[in-house]
Amino acid sequence: MRLNADEIEFISRKIVKTLVSSGKLEVDSEPRIIELITHVITEELAVEDRLNEEVREVLLQHSAEIERSNMSYSEMFKMAKKKLAKEKGIIL
């Protein structure tokens, strides 16, 4: 995950405070909404982490073919990730 828990909570707090102060969101309990948004962001980042791990496993299984190709590992990773994301309906 690219963001740690404190960074995710900071972003969540900023989202809620910005929306409340601009009048676009009314909440009974800011801490509860911040917690919910933090959870959603964390789960979404975890989905991408799991996808990245799956891509690594696929590329590991095909390492011999990758070595014979003219493509770099990072190019293959991007292509495989994009394909798996599309197949699984994950929006990156």
Contacts in CASP RR format, 6 or more apart in sequence:
PFRMAT RR
TARGET T0000
AUTHOR 0000-0000-0000
METHOD contacts of the structure
MODEL  1
MRLNADEIEFISRKIVKTLVSSGKLEVDSEPRIIELITHVITEELAVEDR
LNEEVREVLLQHSAEIERSNMSYSEMFKMAKKKLAKEKGIIL
1 42 0 8 1.000
1 45 0 8 1.000
1 46 0 8 1.000
1 49 0 8 1.000
2 45 0 8 1.000
3 11 0 8 1.000
3 41 0 8 1.000
3 45 0 8 1.000
5 38 0 8 1.000
5 42 0 8 1.000
8 38 0 8 1.000
8 41 0 8 1.000
8 42 0 8 1.000
8 45 0 8 1.000
9 34 0 8 1.000
9 38 0 8 1.000
11 41 0 8 1.000
12 34 0 8 1.000
12 35 0 8 1.000
12 37 0 8 1.000
12 38 0 8 1.000
12 41 0 8 1.000
13 34 0 8 1.000
15 37 0 8 1.000
16 25 0 8 1.000
16 27 0 8 1.000
16 30 0 8 1.000
16 33 0 8 1.000
16 34 0 8 1.000
16 37 0 8 1.000
17 30 0 8 1.000
19 25 0 8 1.000
20 26 0 8 1.000
20 27 0 8 1.000
20 30 0 8 1.000
25 33 0 8 1.000
27 33 0 8 1.000
47 90 0 8 1.000
48 90 0 8 1.000
48 92 0 8 1.000
51 81 0 8 1.000
51 84 0 8 1.000
51 85 0 8 1.000
51 88 0 8 1.000
51 90 0 8 1.000
52 81 0 8 1.000
54 84 0 8 1.000
55 77 0 8 1.000
55 80 0 8 1.000
55 81 0 8 1.000
55 84 0 8 1.000
56 77 0 8 1.000
58 80 0 8 1.000
58 84 0 8 1.000
59 66 0 8 1.000
59 73 0 8 1.000
59 76 0 8 1.000
59 77 0 8 1.000
59 80 0 8 1.000
66 73 0 8 1.000
66 76 0 8 1.000
69 76 0 8 1.000
71 79 0 8 1.000
81 92 0 8 1.000
82 92 0 8 1.000
84 90 0 8 1.000
85 91 0 8 1.000
85 92 0 8 1.000
END
